[in-house]
């Protein structure tokens, strides 16, 4: 490399030493190309599996589904069958189950009815129902999935999704039982004042929704387009502003935050910006 114009002998030695240190990762990069996985994920695979990553993947290619998000399961499945993994292998069935749950999550579902899951896995893997049920039990015992019974029906979660939902529900419950710092007496009269101010009469459901916000720390207001959600938000903002309460508006995405600002006339932020998530990392990058 020192013969290349612009590279000194010292720099060539540095490059060589760095290459040798990362040789194991480069081997994984080459190996993963056959599975349609790019170099950007090689380090992630190496960190998860260590220096024996290649033989581990050769023994069970399906472990890649757990490590690399968005990996092409069908491609890995095809290669696994080609290298001799049995069609009814527990490796394959467990991975197929987790893949099916992941696919469902792309549509916003954190869990799936067990019967629907079994039918889907039967379809994509062409294996027996008995094998799927046995591997569901094994995954549950290994805490890779959670089976939750609701009214005589079993619902299946990927373990991380279950833990996330449980954590959210516990925190919401805790918040709901804290002191209600925003409570305003005679709140119904305040709503009537706002009706006169905006020159329109709220529907019974809108009135009820606004009153509920005053009485509870946590409220969920749902409804399709045109059902009056924006009017509810505007009314709440005006009531609390008139009582010198601090109002904070936030939304999951930048687009939603912008839309909220446009419809209410108040500044709205994304949840990440409000909580300053990522700010520390940004500061580190700037210092570099």
C-alpha atoms as an extended CHARMM CRD file, in Angstrom:
* protein
*
       288  EXT
         1         1  UNK       CA              0.0000000000        0.0000000000        0.0000000000  PROA      1               0.0000000000
         2         2  UNK       CA              2.9930000000        2.2960000000        0.5640000000  PROA      2               0.0000000000
         3         3  UNK       CA              3.5370000000        2.2530000000       -3.1970000000  PROA      3               0.0000000000
         4         4  UNK       CA              0.2200000000        4.0380000000       -3.6750000000  PROA      4               0.0000000000
         5         5  UNK       CA              0.6810000000        7.7750000000       -4.1500000000  PROA      5               0.0000000000
         6         6  UNK       CA             -0.2800000000        9.7010000000       -1.0110000000  PROA      6               0.0000000000
         7         7  UNK       CA              0.1570000000        6.7720000000        1.4440000000  PROA      7               0.0000000000
         8         8  UNK       CA              3.3500000000        6.8500000000        3.4960000000  PROA      8               0.0000000000
         9         9  UNK       CA              5.0170000000        3.7360000000        4.8660000000  PROA      9               0.0000000000
        10        10  UNK       CA              3.9160000000        4.6920000000        8.3940000000  PROA      10              0.0000000000
        11        11  UNK       CA              0.2900000000        5.1370000000        7.2740000000  PROA      11              0.0000000000
        12        12  UNK       CA              0.4180000000        1.8230000000        5.4010000000  PROA      12              0.0000000000
        13        13  UNK       CA              1.5380000000        0.0810000000        8.5980000000  PROA      13              0.0000000000
        14        14  UNK       CA             -1.3150000000        1.7300000000       10.5500000000  PROA      14              0.0000000000
        15        15  UNK       CA             -3.8500000000        0.5830000000        7.9360000000  PROA      15              0.0000000000
        16        16  UNK       CA             -2.3980000000       -2.9270000000        7.9880000000  PROA      16              0.0000000000
        17        17  UNK       CA             -2.5690000000       -3.1860000000       11.7710000000  PROA      17              0.0000000000
        18        18  UNK       CA             -6.1410000000       -1.8930000000       11.8240000000  PROA      18              0.0000000000
        19        19  UNK       CA             -7.1210000000       -4.3400000000        9.0800000000  PROA      19              0.0000000000
        20        20  UNK       CA             -5.6290000000       -7.2670000000       11.0260000000  PROA      20              0.0000000000
        21        21  UNK       CA             -7.5150000000       -6.2300000000       14.1500000000  PROA      21              0.0000000000
        22        22  UNK       CA            -10.7680000000       -6.2170000000       12.1880000000  PROA      22              0.0000000000
        23        23  UNK       CA            -10.0250000000       -9.3120000000       10.1110000000  PROA      23              0.0000000000
        24        24  UNK       CA            -12.6700000000      -11.3720000000       11.9130000000  PROA      24              0.0000000000
        25        25  UNK       CA            -15.2850000000       -8.7370000000       11.1340000000  PROA      25              0.0000000000
        26        26  UNK       CA            -14.2130000000       -8.6950000000        7.4710000000  PROA      26              0.0000000000
        27        27  UNK       CA            -14.6430000000      -12.4690000000        7.3110000000  PROA      27              0.0000000000
        28        28  UNK       CA            -18.1810000000      -12.0440000000        8.6220000000  PROA      28              0.0000000000
        29        29  UNK       CA            -18.8520000000       -9.2980000000        6.0510000000  PROA      29              0.0000000000
        30        30  UNK       CA            -17.9090000000      -11.6580000000        3.2230000000  PROA      30              0.0000000000
        31        31  UNK       CA            -19.9250000000      -14.5100000000        4.7070000000  PROA      31              0.0000000000
        32        32  UNK       CA            -23.0450000000      -12.3890000000        5.2820000000  PROA      32              0.0000000000
        33        33  UNK       CA            -23.1530000000      -11.2180000000        1.6670000000  PROA      33              0.0000000000
        34        34  UNK       CA            -24.5660000000      -14.6080000000        0.7630000000  PROA      34              0.0000000000
        35        35  UNK       CA            -27.5090000000      -13.9230000000        3.0750000000  PROA      35              0.0000000000
        36        36  UNK       CA            -28.2010000000      -10.5100000000        1.5920000000  PROA      36              0.0000000000
        37        37  UNK       CA            -26.9260000000       -8.7350000000        4.7020000000  PROA      37              0.0000000000
        38        38  UNK       CA            -24.7230000000       -5.6910000000        4.1610000000  PROA      38              0.0000000000
        39        39  UNK       CA            -21.4380000000       -4.7160000000        5.7930000000  PROA      39              0.0000000000
        40        40  UNK       CA            -23.1980000000       -2.1660000000        8.0060000000  PROA      40              0.0000000000
        41        41  UNK       CA            -24.6670000000       -5.0480000000       10.0580000000  PROA      41              0.0000000000
        42        42  UNK       CA            -21.4810000000       -7.1470000000       10.2800000000  PROA      42              0.0000000000
        43        43  UNK       CA            -20.2990000000       -5.4100000000       13.4610000000  PROA      43              0.0000000000
        44        44  UNK       CA            -23.6860000000       -6.0110000000       15.0610000000  PROA      44              0.0000000000
        45        45  UNK       CA            -23.4460000000       -9.7290000000       14.2340000000  PROA      45              0.0000000000
        46        46  UNK       CA            -19.8580000000       -9.8780000000       15.5090000000  PROA      46              0.0000000000
        47        47  UNK       CA            -20.8020000000       -8.1750000000       18.7890000000  PROA      47              0.0000000000
        48        48  UNK       CA            -23.6670000000      -10.6320000000       19.2930000000  PROA      48              0.0000000000
        49        49  UNK       CA            -21.8880000000      -13.8600000000       18.3180000000  PROA      49              0.0000000000
        50        50  UNK       CA            -18.1670000000      -13.1460000000       18.7900000000  PROA      50              0.0000000000
        51        51  UNK       CA            -15.2680000000      -14.6010000000       16.8150000000  PROA      51              0.0000000000
        52        52  UNK       CA            -17.1460000000      -17.8700000000       16.2170000000  PROA      52              0.0000000000
        53        53  UNK       CA            -19.9310000000      -16.0440000000       14.3640000000  PROA      53              0.0000000000
        54        54  UNK       CA            -19.3720000000      -17.8100000000       11.0280000000  PROA      54              0.0000000000
        55        55  UNK       CA            -19.5910000000      -21.4140000000       12.3480000000  PROA      55              0.0000000000
        56        56  UNK       CA            -22.5530000000      -20.4530000000       14.5720000000  PROA      56              0.0000000000
        57        57  UNK       CA            -24.4340000000      -19.0040000000       11.5940000000  PROA      57              0.0000000000
        58        58  UNK       CA            -23.5110000000      -22.0180000000        9.4510000000  PROA      58              0.0000000000
        59        59  UNK       CA            -25.0150000000      -24.2870000000       12.1110000000  PROA      59              0.0000000000
        60        60  UNK       CA            -28.1500000000      -22.1560000000       12.5230000000  PROA      60              0.0000000000
        61        61  UNK       CA            -28.6500000000      -19.3370000000        9.9650000000  PROA      61              0.0000000000
        62        62  UNK       CA            -31.9460000000      -18.4260000000       11.6260000000  PROA      62              0.0000000000
        63        63  UNK       CA            -30.1390000000      -16.6410000000       14.4840000000  PROA      63              0.0000000000
        64        64  UNK       CA            -29.6480000000      -13.7770000000       12.0240000000  PROA      64              0.0000000000
        65        65  UNK       CA            -33.3830000000      -13.0530000000       12.2150000000  PROA      65              0.0000000000
        66        66  UNK       CA            -32.9570000000      -12.1950000000       15.9140000000  PROA      66              0.0000000000
        67        67  UNK       CA            -29.8660000000      -10.0310000000       15.4020000000  PROA      67              0.0000000000
        68        68  UNK       CA            -30.4990000000       -8.0310000000       12.2110000000  PROA      68              0.0000000000
        69        69  UNK       CA            -33.7190000000       -6.0020000000       12.0750000000  PROA      69              0.0000000000
        70        70  UNK       CA            -35.6350000000       -6.2500000000        8.8030000000  PROA      70              0.0000000000
        71        71  UNK       CA            -33.6220000000       -9.2130000000        7.4960000000  PROA      71              0.0000000000
        72        72  UNK       CA            -35.1880000000      -11.1990000000        4.6370000000  PROA      72              0.0000000000
        73        73  UNK       CA            -36.4650000000      -14.3070000000        6.4290000000  PROA      73              0.0000000000
        74        74  UNK       CA            -37.4290000000      -16.0520000000        3.1960000000  PROA      74              0.0000000000
        75        75  UNK       CA            -33.9020000000      -15.7040000000        1.8280000000  PROA      75              0.0000000000
        76        76  UNK       CA            -32.3170000000      -17.0210000000        5.0170000000  PROA      76              0.0000000000
        77        77  UNK       CA            -34.8410000000      -19.8510000000        5.0910000000  PROA      77              0.0000000000
        78        78  UNK       CA            -33.9940000000      -20.8260000000        1.5200000000  PROA      78              0.0000000000
        79        79  UNK       CA            -30.2430000000      -20.8510000000        2.2350000000  PROA      79              0.0000000000
        80        80  UNK       CA            -30.7520000000      -22.8080000000        5.4600000000  PROA      80              0.0000000000
        81        81  UNK       CA            -32.6830000000      -25.5170000000        3.6060000000  PROA      81              0.0000000000
        82        82  UNK       CA            -29.9550000000      -25.6280000000        0.9340000000  PROA      82              0.0000000000
        83        83  UNK       CA            -27.2060000000      -26.2210000000        3.4890000000  PROA      83              0.0000000000
        84        84  UNK       CA            -29.1360000000      -29.0700000000        5.0660000000  PROA      84              0.0000000000
        85        85  UNK       CA            -31.3080000000      -27.6230000000        7.8500000000  PROA      85              0.0000000000
        86        86  UNK       CA            -34.3680000000      -29.8930000000        8.1230000000  PROA      86              0.0000000000
        87        87  UNK       CA            -37.7400000000      -28.4080000000        7.2300000000  PROA      87              0.0000000000
        88        88  UNK       CA            -39.1420000000      -29.4230000000       10.6330000000  PROA      88              0.0000000000
        89        89  UNK       CA            -36.0620000000      -28.2620000000       12.5720000000  PROA      89              0.0000000000
        90        90  UNK       CA            -36.8120000000      -26.5260000000       15.8580000000  PROA      90              0.0000000000
        91        91  UNK       CA            -34.4150000000      -23.7650000000       14.7690000000  PROA      91              0.0000000000
        92        92  UNK       CA            -36.5650000000      -23.1190000000       11.7080000000  PROA      92              0.0000000000
        93        93  UNK       CA            -39.9390000000      -23.2900000000       13.4310000000  PROA      93              0.0000000000
        94        94  UNK       CA            -38.9360000000      -21.0520000000       16.3390000000  PROA      94              0.0000000000
        95        95  UNK       CA            -37.5160000000      -18.5000000000       13.9540000000  PROA      95              0.0000000000
        96        96  UNK       CA            -40.6350000000      -18.6960000000       11.7710000000  PROA      96              0.0000000000
        97        97  UNK       CA            -42.8400000000      -18.0080000000       14.7880000000  PROA      97              0.0000000000
        98        98  UNK       CA            -40.7980000000      -14.9670000000       15.8310000000  PROA      98              0.0000000000
        99        99  UNK       CA            -40.6830000000      -13.7410000000       12.2330000000  PROA      99              0.0000000000
       100       100  UNK       CA            -44.4870000000      -13.9820000000       11.9830000000  PROA      100             0.0000000000
       101       101  UNK       CA            -44.8620000000      -11.9210000000       15.1690000000  PROA      101             0.0000000000
       102       102  UNK       CA            -42.4180000000       -9.3640000000       13.8030000000  PROA      102             0.0000000000
       103       103  UNK       CA            -44.3250000000       -9.0890000000       10.5160000000  PROA      103             0.0000000000
       104       104  UNK       CA            -47.4790000000       -8.4590000000       12.5080000000  PROA      104             0.0000000000
       105       105  UNK       CA            -45.7190000000       -5.6370000000       14.3650000000  PROA      105             0.0000000000
       106       106  UNK       CA            -45.1200000000       -3.8400000000       11.0470000000  PROA      106             0.0000000000
       107       107  UNK       CA            -48.8950000000       -3.2950000000       10.9740000000  PROA      107             0.0000000000
       108       108  UNK       CA            -48.9210000000       -1.8890000000       14.5090000000  PROA      108             0.0000000000
       109       109  UNK       CA            -49.8000000000       -5.0990000000       16.3640000000  PROA      109             0.0000000000
       110       110  UNK       CA            -47.8240000000       -6.0070000000       19.4810000000  PROA      110             0.0000000000
       111       111  UNK       CA            -49.5400000000       -9.3720000000       19.8720000000  PROA      111             0.0000000000
       112       112  UNK       CA            -51.3930000000      -11.9480000000       17.7790000000  PROA      112             0.0000000000
       113       113  UNK       CA            -54.2150000000      -14.3740000000       18.5070000000  PROA      113             0.0000000000
       114       114  UNK       CA            -52.5560000000      -17.7870000000       18.8740000000  PROA      114             0.0000000000
       115       115  UNK       CA            -54.8490000000      -19.5220000000       16.4060000000  PROA      115             0.0000000000
       116       116  UNK       CA            -54.1260000000      -16.9200000000       13.7160000000  PROA      116             0.0000000000
       117       117  UNK       CA            -50.4010000000      -17.1780000000       14.4140000000  PROA      117             0.0000000000
       118       118  UNK       CA            -50.3920000000      -20.9690000000       14.0750000000  PROA      118             0.0000000000
       119       119  UNK       CA            -52.2960000000      -20.8200000000       10.7820000000  PROA      119             0.0000000000
       120       120  UNK       CA            -49.8730000000      -18.2380000000        9.3750000000  PROA      120             0.0000000000
       121       121  UNK       CA            -46.7740000000      -20.2040000000       10.4210000000  PROA      121             0.0000000000
       122       122  UNK       CA            -48.3080000000      -23.3920000000        8.9710000000  PROA      122             0.0000000000
       123       123  UNK       CA            -48.7150000000      -21.5470000000        5.7030000000  PROA      123             0.0000000000
       124       124  UNK       CA            -45.1950000000      -20.0420000000        5.4300000000  PROA      124             0.0000000000
       125       125  UNK       CA            -43.2330000000      -23.0470000000        6.7730000000  PROA      125             0.0000000000
       126       126  UNK       CA            -45.4710000000      -25.9450000000        5.7000000000  PROA      126             0.0000000000
       127       127  UNK       CA            -44.9460000000      -27.7960000000        8.9870000000  PROA      127             0.0000000000
       128       128  UNK       CA            -47.3770000000      -29.5860000000       11.2870000000  PROA      128             0.0000000000
       129       129  UNK       CA            -49.5190000000      -27.8200000000       13.8460000000  PROA      129             0.0000000000
       130       130  UNK       CA            -48.1040000000      -30.0950000000       16.5430000000  PROA      130             0.0000000000
       131       131  UNK       CA            -44.5530000000      -28.9390000000       15.8110000000  PROA      131             0.0000000000
       132       132  UNK       CA            -45.6100000000      -25.2950000000       15.9770000000  PROA      132             0.0000000000
       133       133  UNK       CA            -47.4440000000      -25.7750000000       19.2790000000  PROA      133             0.0000000000
       134       134  UNK       CA            -44.4440000000      -27.5830000000       20.8050000000  PROA      134             0.0000000000
       135       135  UNK       CA            -42.1220000000      -24.7600000000       19.7850000000  PROA      135             0.0000000000
       136       136  UNK       CA            -44.5200000000      -22.1440000000       21.1240000000  PROA      136             0.0000000000
       137       137  UNK       CA            -44.2150000000      -23.8640000000       24.4990000000  PROA      137             0.0000000000
       138       138  UNK       CA            -40.4040000000      -23.9430000000       24.2050000000  PROA      138             0.0000000000
       139       139  UNK       CA            -40.2290000000      -20.2550000000       23.2660000000  PROA      139             0.0000000000
       140       140  UNK       CA            -42.5020000000      -19.3760000000       26.1730000000  PROA      140             0.0000000000
       141       141  UNK       CA            -40.3650000000      -21.3450000000       28.6280000000  PROA      141             0.0000000000
       142       142  UNK       CA            -37.2580000000      -19.6370000000       27.2470000000  PROA      142             0.0000000000
       143       143  UNK       CA            -38.9140000000      -16.2000000000       27.6990000000  PROA      143             0.0000000000
       144       144  UNK       CA            -38.6090000000      -15.3810000000       24.0110000000  PROA      144             0.0000000000
       145       145  UNK       CA            -42.3850000000      -14.9940000000       23.7450000000  PROA      145             0.0000000000
       146       146  UNK       CA            -45.2130000000      -14.4490000000       26.2190000000  PROA      146             0.0000000000
       147       147  UNK       CA            -48.5520000000      -16.2640000000       26.0510000000  PROA      147             0.0000000000
       148       148  UNK       CA            -51.3230000000      -14.2320000000       27.6650000000  PROA      148             0.0000000000
       149       149  UNK       CA            -54.8140000000      -15.6730000000       28.2450000000  PROA      149             0.0000000000
       150       150  UNK       CA            -57.7420000000      -13.3340000000       27.7410000000  PROA      150             0.0000000000
       151       151  UNK       CA            -61.3070000000      -14.6130000000       28.0260000000  PROA      151             0.0000000000
       152       152  UNK       CA            -60.4440000000      -18.1810000000       27.0260000000  PROA      152             0.0000000000
       153       153  UNK       CA            -58.2290000000      -17.0190000000       24.1260000000  PROA      153             0.0000000000
       154       154  UNK       CA            -54.4330000000      -17.0680000000       24.0140000000  PROA      154             0.0000000000
       155       155  UNK       CA            -52.5460000000      -14.0540000000       22.6580000000  PROA      155             0.0000000000
       156       156  UNK       CA            -48.8580000000      -14.2650000000       21.7440000000  PROA      156             0.0000000000
       157       157  UNK       CA            -46.2880000000      -11.4830000000       22.2250000000  PROA      157             0.0000000000
       158       158  UNK       CA            -42.6250000000      -11.2610000000       21.4240000000  PROA      158             0.0000000000
       159       159  UNK       CA            -41.0830000000      -10.9080000000       24.8880000000  PROA      159             0.0000000000
       160       160  UNK       CA            -39.6550000000       -7.3680000000       24.3420000000  PROA      160             0.0000000000
       161       161  UNK       CA            -43.0530000000       -6.1180000000       23.1180000000  PROA      161             0.0000000000
       162       162  UNK       CA            -44.8060000000       -7.5980000000       26.1470000000  PROA      162             0.0000000000
       163       163  UNK       CA            -42.3020000000       -5.9940000000       28.5260000000  PROA      163             0.0000000000
       164       164  UNK       CA            -42.6920000000       -2.6360000000       26.7650000000  PROA      164             0.0000000000
       165       165  UNK       CA            -46.5010000000       -2.7200000000       26.9810000000  PROA      165             0.0000000000
       166       166  UNK       CA            -46.3990000000       -3.8300000000       30.6200000000  PROA      166             0.0000000000
       167       167  UNK       CA            -43.9760000000       -1.0410000000       31.4770000000  PROA      167             0.0000000000
       168       168  UNK       CA            -46.1470000000        1.5620000000       29.7340000000  PROA      168             0.0000000000
       169       169  UNK       CA            -49.3210000000        0.3630000000       31.4660000000  PROA      169             0.0000000000
       170       170  UNK       CA            -47.6490000000        0.3810000000       34.8970000000  PROA      170             0.0000000000
       171       171  UNK       CA            -46.3310000000        3.9150000000       34.3780000000  PROA      171             0.0000000000
       172       172  UNK       CA            -49.7140000000        5.1570000000       33.1600000000  PROA      172             0.0000000000
       173       173  UNK       CA            -51.3730000000        3.5930000000       36.1990000000  PROA      173             0.0000000000
       174       174  UNK       CA            -48.8080000000        5.2380000000       38.4850000000  PROA      174             0.0000000000
       175       175  UNK       CA            -49.3560000000        8.6140000000       36.8080000000  PROA      175             0.0000000000
       176       176  UNK       CA            -53.1380000000        8.2640000000       37.0320000000  PROA      176             0.0000000000
       177       177  UNK       CA            -52.9190000000        7.7250000000       40.8020000000  PROA      177             0.0000000000
       178       178  UNK       CA            -50.6830000000       10.7420000000       41.4640000000  PROA      178             0.0000000000
       179       179  UNK       CA            -52.0380000000       14.0400000000       42.7780000000  PROA      179             0.0000000000
       180       180  UNK       CA            -54.0670000000       15.8350000000       40.1130000000  PROA      180             0.0000000000
       181       181  UNK       CA            -52.1150000000       19.1240000000       39.9060000000  PROA      181             0.0000000000
       182       182  UNK       CA            -54.2520000000       20.5050000000       37.0820000000  PROA      182             0.0000000000
       183       183  UNK       CA            -57.6670000000       20.0850000000       38.7680000000  PROA      183             0.0000000000
       184       184  UNK       CA            -59.9130000000       23.1400000000       38.5080000000  PROA      184             0.0000000000
       185       185  UNK       CA            -63.0810000000       23.5550000000       40.6060000000  PROA      185             0.0000000000
       186       186  UNK       CA            -66.3890000000       24.1290000000       38.8350000000  PROA      186             0.0000000000
       187       187  UNK       CA            -64.7920000000       23.0150000000       35.6110000000  PROA      187             0.0000000000
       188       188  UNK       CA            -68.1420000000       22.5240000000       33.8870000000  PROA      188             0.0000000000
       189       189  UNK       CA            -68.7990000000       26.2800000000       34.2050000000  PROA      189             0.0000000000
       190       190  UNK       CA            -65.4130000000       26.9180000000       32.5780000000  PROA      190             0.0000000000
       191       191  UNK       CA            -66.4540000000       24.7430000000       29.6450000000  PROA      191             0.0000000000
       192       192  UNK       CA            -69.6720000000       26.7310000000       29.2450000000  PROA      192             0.0000000000
       193       193  UNK       CA            -67.6480000000       29.9600000000       29.1600000000  PROA      193             0.0000000000
       194       194  UNK       CA            -65.5210000000       28.5720000000       26.3530000000  PROA      194             0.0000000000
       195       195  UNK       CA            -68.6440000000       27.5210000000       24.4220000000  PROA      195             0.0000000000
       196       196  UNK       CA            -69.8000000000       31.1370000000       24.4570000000  PROA      196             0.0000000000
       197       197  UNK       CA            -66.3280000000       32.3740000000       23.5480000000  PROA      197             0.0000000000
       198       198  UNK       CA            -65.9740000000       30.1370000000       20.4880000000  PROA      198             0.0000000000
       199       199  UNK       CA            -69.6020000000       30.6410000000       19.5450000000  PROA      199             0.0000000000
       200       200  UNK       CA            -70.5910000000       26.9910000000       19.2860000000  PROA      200             0.0000000000
       201       201  UNK       CA            -72.2440000000       24.3440000000       21.4180000000  PROA      201             0.0000000000
       202       202  UNK       CA            -70.1330000000       21.2780000000       22.1980000000  PROA      202             0.0000000000
       203       203  UNK       CA            -71.6320000000       17.8540000000       21.6790000000  PROA      203             0.0000000000
       204       204  UNK       CA            -72.4290000000       15.7280000000       24.7010000000  PROA      204             0.0000000000
       205       205  UNK       CA            -69.3730000000       13.5290000000       24.0570000000  PROA      205             0.0000000000
       206       206  UNK       CA            -67.0710000000       16.5430000000       23.6020000000  PROA      206             0.0000000000
       207       207  UNK       CA            -68.3060000000       18.0590000000       26.8620000000  PROA      207             0.0000000000
       208       208  UNK       CA            -67.8050000000       14.7400000000       28.6400000000  PROA      208             0.0000000000
       209       209  UNK       CA            -64.2830000000       14.3090000000       27.2130000000  PROA      209             0.0000000000
       210       210  UNK       CA            -63.1750000000       17.7800000000       28.3460000000  PROA      210             0.0000000000
       211       211  UNK       CA            -64.5950000000       17.2230000000       31.8380000000  PROA      211             0.0000000000
       212       212  UNK       CA            -62.8020000000       13.8700000000       32.0980000000  PROA      212             0.0000000000
       213       213  UNK       CA            -59.4390000000       15.5220000000       31.4090000000  PROA      213             0.0000000000
       214       214  UNK       CA            -59.9580000000       17.7280000000       34.4660000000  PROA      214             0.0000000000
       215       215  UNK       CA            -60.7860000000       14.7810000000       36.7220000000  PROA      215             0.0000000000
       216       216  UNK       CA            -58.0680000000       12.3600000000       35.5760000000  PROA      216             0.0000000000
       217       217  UNK       CA            -54.3080000000       12.5850000000       35.1150000000  PROA      217             0.0000000000
       218       218  UNK       CA            -54.4790000000       10.3270000000       32.0600000000  PROA      218             0.0000000000
       219       219  UNK       CA            -57.1470000000       10.5720000000       29.3620000000  PROA      219             0.0000000000
       220       220  UNK       CA            -57.3940000000        8.9370000000       25.9430000000  PROA      220             0.0000000000
       221       221  UNK       CA            -59.6420000000       10.6640000000       23.4200000000  PROA      221             0.0000000000
       222       222  UNK       CA            -60.2470000000        8.7840000000       20.1850000000  PROA      222             0.0000000000
       223       223  UNK       CA            -62.2800000000        9.4060000000       17.0690000000  PROA      223             0.0000000000
       224       224  UNK       CA            -62.0490000000        9.6080000000       13.3220000000  PROA      224             0.0000000000
       225       225  UNK       CA            -61.6250000000       12.7870000000       11.2420000000  PROA      225             0.0000000000
       226       226  UNK       CA            -64.2890000000       15.4000000000       11.8740000000  PROA      226             0.0000000000
       227       227  UNK       CA            -65.3840000000       14.0810000000       15.2730000000  PROA      227             0.0000000000
       228       228  UNK       CA            -64.2220000000       17.1880000000       17.1400000000  PROA      228             0.0000000000
       229       229  UNK       CA            -60.8810000000       16.2240000000       18.6770000000  PROA      229             0.0000000000
       230       230  UNK       CA            -59.2180000000       19.5090000000       17.6800000000  PROA      230             0.0000000000
       231       231  UNK       CA            -62.0740000000       21.5020000000       19.2000000000  PROA      231             0.0000000000
       232       232  UNK       CA            -61.5940000000       19.5770000000       22.4490000000  PROA      232             0.0000000000
       233       233  UNK       CA            -57.8730000000       20.3770000000       22.4820000000  PROA      233             0.0000000000
       234       234  UNK       CA            -58.4780000000       24.0700000000       21.7650000000  PROA      234             0.0000000000
       235       235  UNK       CA            -61.0820000000       24.3130000000       24.5100000000  PROA      235             0.0000000000
       236       236  UNK       CA            -58.7640000000       22.6310000000       27.0510000000  PROA      236             0.0000000000
       237       237  UNK       CA            -55.8720000000       24.9300000000       26.1240000000  PROA      237             0.0000000000
       238       238  UNK       CA            -57.9600000000       28.0730000000       26.6000000000  PROA      238             0.0000000000
       239       239  UNK       CA            -59.3640000000       26.9090000000       29.9430000000  PROA      239             0.0000000000
       240       240  UNK       CA            -55.9810000000       26.0630000000       31.4330000000  PROA      240             0.0000000000
       241       241  UNK       CA            -54.3230000000       29.1870000000       30.0060000000  PROA      241             0.0000000000
       242       242  UNK       CA            -57.0160000000       31.3150000000       31.6710000000  PROA      242             0.0000000000
       243       243  UNK       CA            -56.0050000000       29.7220000000       34.9860000000  PROA      243             0.0000000000
       244       244  UNK       CA            -52.2680000000       30.3710000000       34.3580000000  PROA      244             0.0000000000
       245       245  UNK       CA            -51.5210000000       26.6780000000       33.8380000000  PROA      245             0.0000000000
       246       246  UNK       CA            -48.5600000000       25.7070000000       31.6640000000  PROA      246             0.0000000000
       247       247  UNK       CA            -49.6260000000       23.8730000000       28.5090000000  PROA      247             0.0000000000
       248       248  UNK       CA            -47.2890000000       21.5400000000       26.6170000000  PROA      248             0.0000000000
       249       249  UNK       CA            -48.3070000000       20.0010000000       23.2830000000  PROA      249             0.0000000000
       250       250  UNK       CA            -46.3840000000       17.0990000000       21.7880000000  PROA      250             0.0000000000
       251       251  UNK       CA            -46.8280000000       14.4260000000       19.1110000000  PROA      251             0.0000000000
       252       252  UNK       CA            -44.9880000000       11.2690000000       17.9930000000  PROA      252             0.0000000000
       253       253  UNK       CA            -43.7730000000       12.7110000000       14.6700000000  PROA      253             0.0000000000
       254       254  UNK       CA            -42.6660000000       16.0520000000       13.2950000000  PROA      254             0.0000000000
       255       255  UNK       CA            -45.5280000000       16.1080000000       10.8180000000  PROA      255             0.0000000000
       256       256  UNK       CA            -48.0940000000       15.4710000000       13.5550000000  PROA      256             0.0000000000
       257       257  UNK       CA            -46.5450000000       18.1840000000       15.7330000000  PROA      257             0.0000000000
       258       258  UNK       CA            -46.6970000000       20.6480000000       12.8360000000  PROA      258             0.0000000000
       259       259  UNK       CA            -50.3260000000       19.7730000000       12.1900000000  PROA      259             0.0000000000
       260       260  UNK       CA            -51.1390000000       20.2710000000       15.8780000000  PROA      260             0.0000000000
       261       261  UNK       CA            -49.4660000000       23.7070000000       15.8140000000  PROA      261             0.0000000000
       262       262  UNK       CA            -51.4680000000       24.6970000000       12.7130000000  PROA      262             0.0000000000
       263       263  UNK       CA            -54.8180000000       23.6210000000       14.1710000000  PROA      263             0.0000000000
       264       264  UNK       CA            -54.3570000000       25.0070000000       17.7030000000  PROA      264             0.0000000000
       265       265  UNK       CA            -52.1350000000       28.0400000000       17.1360000000  PROA      265             0.0000000000
       266       266  UNK       CA            -49.8700000000       26.7910000000       19.9400000000  PROA      266             0.0000000000
       267       267  UNK       CA            -46.3410000000       25.4450000000       19.5490000000  PROA      267             0.0000000000
       268       268  UNK       CA            -46.1950000000       21.6490000000       19.5480000000  PROA      268             0.0000000000
       269       269  UNK       CA            -43.0360000000       19.5380000000       19.7800000000  PROA      269             0.0000000000
       270       270  UNK       CA            -42.1820000000       15.9460000000       19.0220000000  PROA      270             0.0000000000
       271       271  UNK       CA            -41.9670000000       13.7470000000       22.1110000000  PROA      271             0.0000000000
       272       272  UNK       CA            -38.2310000000       13.2820000000       21.4820000000  PROA      272             0.0000000000
       273       273  UNK       CA            -37.6390000000       17.0260000000       21.2840000000  PROA      273             0.0000000000
       274       274  UNK       CA            -39.7330000000       17.6820000000       24.3800000000  PROA      274             0.0000000000
       275       275  UNK       CA            -37.7770000000       15.1310000000       26.4280000000  PROA      275             0.0000000000
       276       276  UNK       CA            -34.5020000000       16.1210000000       24.7180000000  PROA      276             0.0000000000
       277       277  UNK       CA            -33.8390000000       12.5000000000       23.8010000000  PROA      277             0.0000000000
       278       278  UNK       CA            -30.6960000000       12.3120000000       21.6980000000  PROA      278             0.0000000000
       279       279  UNK       CA            -29.5140000000       15.7890000000       22.7270000000  PROA      279             0.0000000000
       280       280  UNK       CA            -26.5790000000       14.4300000000       24.7430000000  PROA      280             0.0000000000
       281       281  UNK       CA            -25.4390000000       12.2960000000       21.8160000000  PROA      281             0.0000000000
       282       282  UNK       CA            -25.7470000000       15.2900000000       19.4730000000  PROA      282             0.0000000000
       283       283  UNK       CA            -23.5810000000       17.3370000000       21.8240000000  PROA      283             0.0000000000
       284       284  UNK       CA            -20.9320000000       14.6150000000       21.8040000000  PROA      284             0.0000000000
       285       285  UNK       CA            -20.8790000000       14.5990000000       18.0200000000  PROA      285             0.0000000000
       286       286  UNK       CA            -20.5000000000       18.3800000000       17.8760000000  PROA      286             0.0000000000
       287       287  UNK       CA            -17.5580000000       18.2570000000       20.2910000000  PROA      287             0.0000000000
       288       288  UNK       CA            -15.8130000000       15.7360000000       18.0550000000  PROA      288             0.0000000000
